[in-house]
Amino acid sequence: MSDLKLSFNTSPHLRKKDNVSQAMYDVIIALVPISAVAIYIFGVNAVFTIAVCLVTAALTDLGFKKMLGRSNTPFDGSALVTGLLIALCFSVETSWWTLIVATVIGVGVAKELMGGIGWNLFNPALFGRVSGILFAGLFFNQLNVSFAPLGFQAAPVDVVTQGTPLALLKMGAEMPPMAQMFVANQGGGLAEVSPLALLIGAVYLFIRGHIKWHIPVSIIVTVFVIGLIFQGPEMAVYQLLAGGLMLGALYMATDWVTSPVTPKGMLIFGVAIGVLIMVFRLFLSPTEGTAFSILIMNAFVPMIDRFTKRPVFGAVPAAAQATAVSTETANKPA
C-alpha cells in the first residue's frame, strides 16, 4: 500500500484532445464546400468578399484585444470563423465598406466587448449582419455617398436581374427548379447558393461531435410543418431551400456559446426559432427572418437553460425541502 499514489485534480475528469482552436478550424473546414460553390458561381467577386471579411475580422480581433489588455491569439480561429460566416451572409454586390462595418461590429462589439470568446450572449456573425441591416438607414447611406468613388469589384458582377429565391417565394412568383436550388443556384447571399454544400459541411461537424441534431432538426421540421399548413408541400420544401435557413439552422443556431446546453432546451430553442422564422416570412414585411429569429432566441437561452437544467444528483428541490422541514416541525411533540 505504501506504493499507492493518488492524483488530485479538479473537474472535469473526462477530457478530449480537442481544444477551442481545433474546433474553430473544424468549422472553417465545414464551410469550405459552400465557399467553394459560391466561388464557382460568382468567381473572383466571392473571393474578394470573403477576403475582406477575413482580413477585417483578424485585424479587429487583434486591435480590440490589445485595447482591452487581453492576450492576442490571432490563430485560434474564432475571429476567422465569424468573418467567414459574415461574408457568407452577404451577396457579392455588397460594398466593401458595408462588409468592413458589419465585421467590425460582429467581432469587436458582439464578441470582444461582450467579454471575449465564450462570453457573448448573441451570435457575433448574425449580430454584425443584422447591424448592417438596422444601421443602413442611419449611416450607410452617407457611407455609400462618401465611399462611392472608392467602390471596387474584382470583376463585373454577372447576375440575372431577378429577385432572390426567397423574394420570389414571398411574391408567389415562379420558382427555380427544386433540384437546382438544392445543388447550386445563383442568387442571394453566398451561403444561399447550395443547401447541399451546407449539409455536407454539417455532416462533418456531426461526425466531429461539434453539433447535435436537436437544434437543426427542430428548426427545419418546424419551418416545414408551418409551410405545409399555410402553403402546401411544394412551397414548404422551397421554404427550406430558400434564404439563409440552412446556414442559420446548421451553423448559427448551433453556436456552442449562444445555444442551450440540454437536449430539451435545444428542442425548445429550435422550435421557437422555426416559428419566428415563419412569422417573419409569412406575416411580416421582411422576406428573411432567420437572423432576427436566432438573435431573439439567443436572449432567452439563459432562461431556457435555467428551466431545463438537469437536477443535481442527491440534491433536494427547495420546495420539497421546505415541505419536509415544515412536516417535521409539525410532527414534533410539543
N, C-alpha and C positions, 0 to 999 in steps of 0.2 A: 504493500500500500504506500510505502514511502516514495515510490517512483511515480505515483499518480500526479498528473499535472492538470490543473483546472484552468480553463480560459474564461476570463471575464470580459464581456463586451456588451455594448448596448444594442438594442434592436435597431433595424430589422436583422433578423438572423438568417433569413432567406435572401440570397443575393444573386444577381445576374452580372455577367461581364459587361453588359451594355451600359453606356453612360449617356448623358444628355446629348453630347456631340454626335455619337453614333446614331442615336435616334433621329436627330435632325437631318443628318445626311441620308438616312433611310427615306425620310420624307422627300428629300430632293430627288433621290433615285426614283421614287414612286411617281414624281411629277415629270420625269423625263419623257415618258410616252406622249402625254398631252402636249408638252412643249415641242416635241419633235413634229407632231401632226400640225400644230399651229405654224411652225416654221416652214413646213412643207407647203401649207396652203398660202400663207401670207409672205413667205420669203424673208428677205433681209429686214423688212419692217418689224416683223415679230422679234427677230434677234435684237434689233435696236430697242424695242420696248422693254424686253426682258433685261437687257444690259443696263439701261438707265435705272431701272428699279433695283437691280442687284448692287450696282455701284453706290447708289444713293443710300441703300439700306446699310451697307458696310460702313460708309463714312459717317452716317448718322449714329450708328451704334457706337463707333469709336468716339465720336465727338461728345455724345451725351454721357457716356461712361467716364470720360475724362472730366467733364464738367461736374458730374456728381461724385467724383472721387472713387469710382469703382474700378476694379481690375479689368483691364482690357482683354477680352477673349475673342479676337476677331475671327477665329476659325472654329468657334463652337457650333456654327451653322444656324443658330436661331435667327439672326438678322437676315441671313440669306434666304431662309425659308419664308419669312414674312415678305421680303422683297419679291421673291418669285411668285408667291400667291397673289400679291397686289398686281403684279404685271399680268397675270392670267385673268384677273377680273376685268381688265380694260381691253379695249379694241386697239388695233394698230393705228387708228385715226386719232387717238388721244394725243394731245400736245405733250411735249416732253416736260414742260413746267408743271402740268397737272400731275404727271407721274411722280415728279420730284416732291411736290407738296404732299400728295397722298402718302408717299413712302415715309417722308419725314414725320408726319403725324402718326402713322402706324407704328414705326419703330421707336421714334423719340418720345412721343406723348403716351400712346397706349401701352407701350412695353416698358421703356426705361423709367419714365416719370411715375409709373404706377408701382415701381419697386424692382423692376428687372424681371428676368425670366423666372417664371413660376409664381409671380405675384399679380399679374394683370388680371383684372376682372373681365375685360372684354377681349375678344379675339383681335389681335393687333392688325392683321391684314384687312379684316372687314371694317374695323374702326377707321382705318385710313381710306378705304374705298368709299364708305358712306360719308366720311367727312368731305371728300371731293364732291359728292352729290349735294350735300346740305350747304356747303360753303360756296357753291358755284354762283349762286345769285348774289352773294355778298362781295366777294373779291376776285373770283375767277374771271368775271367779265373784264375787270380792269387789267388783270394779268394778260388776258388774251389780247387786249388793245396794246398794252405796253410791249409784250414779247412777240407780237405778230411778225415784225421784221426779222426776228430770230428763229422763226418757225423752220423746222427741219424734218425731212423724211428721207430715210436712206434710199428709197426708191418710190416711184409713183405708186399710189395705192390703187390696185386694180380690183375693185369690188363691184358686185352687181348692185345697182341702185334699187334697193327694196328694203322693207323693214326686216328686222331680225326675226328669226323664227318665233320668238316669244311675242313680238309685236304683231306678227301675222296671226298668231293664235288668239291674241286679245281682240283683234279686229274681226275674227271669224273668216279670214281670207284663206285662199288655197295654200296648203302646207307643202313643203318639200317631201319627197318620198321618205317614209319612215326609216328604211334601211340606210339611206344616205345620211339622214340626221344622226343615226346611231354610230356610223363608222367615221364619216368625215364630211362635214357640211360647212360651207363658208358663210360667215355671218355672225354678228355679235362679238362678245369678248373672246380672247384667246382660248379660254377654257370651255367655251361653248361649242367648239368645232368637232369634238368627238367624245361622247359619253363612253364609248368602248375603251378609249385610251385611259380615261379616268378610272374605269373599272379595273383595268389591267394593273394600274398602279396601286389601287386599293387592295387588290388580292395580295400584292407583295407586302403591304403593311399588315394585313391579316396574318400572313404566314410568319412575319417577323414578330407578331404579338403586340404591335403598337396600337391597334384599334380593335374594338369589339363590334359585334354585329348589331347590338341593341339600338344605337342611335341611327345609323344609316337605314336599317330596315324599317324602323318605326316611322321615320320621315317619309321614305319612299312609299310605304304601304298607305300611310295616311293621305298623302297627296293623291295617290291613285284612287283610293276609295272615294274621296270627295269629288275628284274629277269624274269618276264613274257615275256618281249620283247626279251631278249637275250638267255634265256634258256628254256622257256616253263613253263606251270603251275606247274608241279610237282616239278621241281627244284626251282621254285620261292618260294614254300612253304618250301622247305628244307633250303633255304637261311634265312628264318625267324627263323627256329628252331635251326640252327647250330651256333656255335660260341657264342660270347658274345653279340649278337644283343639285345636280350630281356633284359639282365641285363643293358646294356647301354641305351636302349630306355626308360626303365621304372624307373631306379634308378639313373643313372649317368647324362644323358642329362637333366633330370628334376630337377637337383640340384637348389635350390632356388637362390643361390648366383651367379652361373655361367651361368644362362639361362636368356633369355629376359623376360620382365615383361608384355608386351602387347600381346594379343591374336594373332594379325597379326605378330608380331615379333617372337612369338613361332612357328608359322607355317613356316615362312621363315627359322628359325633356324633348325627345324626338317627336312624339305625338303632338305636343304643343307647337313645336316649330312647323310641322306639317300643316296643322290647322291655320296658323298665322300666314304661312305662305299662300294658301289657297284663299284666305280672306283678302290678302293684298291683290292676288291675281284676278279674282272673280268680282270683287265688290269695290275695290279702291282704284284710283286713277293710275298709280304706277303699274307698269307691266310686270316688274320684277319685285319680289318681296323677300327673297331668300336672305340677303344680307341683313335687312332690318329685322327679320324674324329671329335669326340666330342671335343678334345682338340684344334684342329684347329679352330672350330667354336666358342669355348669359347673366343678366341681372338677377334672375331668380334661382340661379344654381345654388348659392349658399342656403336658401330656404328649402330647396328640393333635397339637398344633402342632409339637412337637419331633420326633415320629416321622414326620410327613407333610410337613415343610418341603421346599421345592424346593432342589436343590443350587445352590450359588453358581457362576456362570459362571466357568470356569477354575480352580475350586478342586479340590484333590485330596483325597479322603476320607482320614482319618487312618490307617485300616487299610491302604489301598492305598499310602500314602506310606511307612508303616513297612516294608511288604513290599519296596518298591522300594529303600529305603535298605539293608535287610539283604542283598538280592540284589547290589546294587552293591558292598557291603563284601566279600561272599563272593567276587566275581569279581576283586577287586583282586589284583595279583601280590604275593606275599609279599616 
